[in-house]
Amino acid sequence: MKKYPEVKRFVQETLGCSCPDEVFDHIDYQKEAAGIAGKKVTVGDRLLIYINTMDRKSSIQDVVASLLEQGVKEREERKLNRFRLVLVASCPNELRSLAERAFDGSGYRDGKTHLHIVDKSAVENF
């Protein structure tokens, strides 16, 4: 299977995932994924990641709730281990508290669902 070093680096270094190397032998990368207005990556049939650019504070609550609902549903239907929602922003610190509040209040937070807010530079190679 083809390896994607930039995906592996992103998952391990940026997101802090301790996935074993062998899961990176199978990566499904969709640059434009239906319904999420962003990218979708599945790593080793274990980890589902939605990557969505988000710079508007005004709609963050609705966007986070919608993406979490869709991601958790897909994670469960596909019997994957984890779901990570990644919000990409030019000024991530400005969105962080709003995004975290939306995540905490969404009803989809569990030990298998994670939220990450990262700078645009973290996904340059995607």
C-alpha positions as CSV (number, residue, x, y, z in Angstrom):
1,M,0.0,0.0,0.0
2,K,1.1,3.5,-0.6
3,K,2.3,5.6,2.3
4,Y,1.6,9.3,2.7
5,P,4.4,10.7,4.8
6,E,2.7,14.1,5.2
7,V,-0.5,12.4,6.6
8,K,1.6,10.3,9.0
9,R,3.5,13.4,10.1
10,F,0.3,15.3,10.6
11,V,-1.4,12.6,12.5
12,Q,1.5,11.7,14.8
13,E,3.2,15.1,15.3
14,T,0.4,17.7,14.9
15,L,-2.5,15.6,16.4
16,G,-0.4,13.6,18.8
17,C,-1.8,10.3,17.8
18,S,0.3,7.3,18.8
19,C,-1.0,5.0,16.0
20,P,1.4,2.2,15.2
21,D,3.4,2.5,12.0
22,E,1.5,-0.3,10.3
23,V,-1.8,1.6,10.3
24,F,-0.2,4.1,7.9
25,D,0.1,1.3,5.2
26,H,-3.5,2.1,4.3
27,I,-4.6,5.7,4.1
28,D,-7.8,6.9,2.4
29,Y,-7.5,10.6,1.6
30,Q,-10.4,12.6,0.2
31,K,-9.5,16.2,-0.7
32,E,-13.1,17.1,-1.1
33,A,-15.4,15.0,1.0
34,A,-19.2,15.3,0.6
35,G,-21.0,17.0,3.4
36,I,-18.0,18.3,5.4
37,A,-16.7,21.2,3.3
38,G,-13.2,19.9,3.9
39,K,-10.9,16.9,3.7
40,K,-11.5,13.5,5.1
41,V,-8.8,11.0,6.0
42,T,-9.1,7.5,7.2
43,V,-6.0,5.9,8.6
44,G,-5.7,2.1,8.8
45,D,-9.4,1.5,9.1
46,R,-9.1,2.8,12.7
47,L,-9.0,6.6,12.7
48,L,-11.4,9.0,10.9
49,I,-10.3,12.6,10.6
50,Y,-12.3,15.6,9.2
51,I,-10.2,18.6,8.4
52,N,-12.2,21.8,8.0
53,T,-11.1,25.4,7.5
54,M,-12.8,27.7,10.0
55,D,-12.1,31.3,10.4
56,R,-15.6,32.7,11.2
57,K,-16.4,32.8,14.8
58,S,-20.1,33.5,14.1
59,S,-21.0,30.1,12.8
60,I,-18.5,28.0,14.8
61,Q,-21.2,26.5,17.1
62,D,-23.3,25.1,14.2
63,V,-20.3,24.0,12.2
64,V,-18.7,22.1,15.1
65,A,-22.0,20.5,16.1
66,S,-22.8,19.4,12.6
67,L,-19.3,18.0,11.9
68,L,-19.3,16.1,15.2
69,E,-22.7,14.6,14.6
70,Q,-21.7,13.5,11.1
71,G,-18.2,12.3,12.2
72,V,-19.4,10.3,15.2
73,K,-22.1,8.7,13.1
74,E,-19.6,7.7,10.4
75,R,-17.1,6.4,13.0
76,E,-19.8,4.2,14.5
77,E,-21.2,3.0,11.1
78,R,-17.7,2.1,9.9
79,K,-16.7,0.6,13.2
80,L,-13.6,2.8,13.5
81,N,-11.8,3.4,16.8
82,R,-11.5,7.2,16.8
83,F,-12.8,10.4,15.3
84,R,-10.8,13.6,15.2
85,L,-12.3,16.9,14.1
86,V,-9.6,19.3,13.0
87,L,-10.4,23.0,12.6
88,V,-7.8,24.9,10.6
89,A,-7.6,28.6,11.2
90,S,-5.3,31.5,10.3
91,C,-5.6,32.5,14.0
92,P,-6.4,29.3,15.9
93,N,-6.1,30.9,19.4
94,E,-9.0,33.2,18.5
95,L,-11.3,30.3,17.8
96,R,-10.0,27.9,20.4
97,S,-12.3,28.7,23.4
98,L,-15.4,29.0,21.2
99,A,-14.7,25.7,19.5
100,E,-14.0,23.9,22.7
101,R,-17.2,25.2,24.3
102,A,-19.1,24.0,21.2
103,F,-17.4,20.6,21.4
104,D,-18.1,20.3,25.2
105,G,-21.8,21.2,24.7
106,S,-22.4,19.1,21.6
107,G,-23.3,15.8,23.2
108,Y,-20.8,14.0,21.0
109,R,-17.8,14.3,23.3
110,D,-16.5,10.9,24.4
111,G,-13.2,9.2,24.9
112,K,-13.1,8.3,21.2
113,T,-13.8,11.8,19.8
114,H,-11.3,14.6,19.8
115,L,-11.2,18.3,18.7
116,H,-8.0,20.0,17.4
117,I,-7.6,23.6,16.4
118,V,-4.5,24.1,14.3
119,D,-2.8,26.8,12.3
120,K,-3.1,26.7,8.5
121,S,0.7,26.0,8.3
122,A,0.0,22.5,9.8
123,V,-1.9,21.4,6.7
124,E,0.2,23.1,4.0
125,N,1.2,19.8,2.3
126,F,-2.4,18.6,2.1
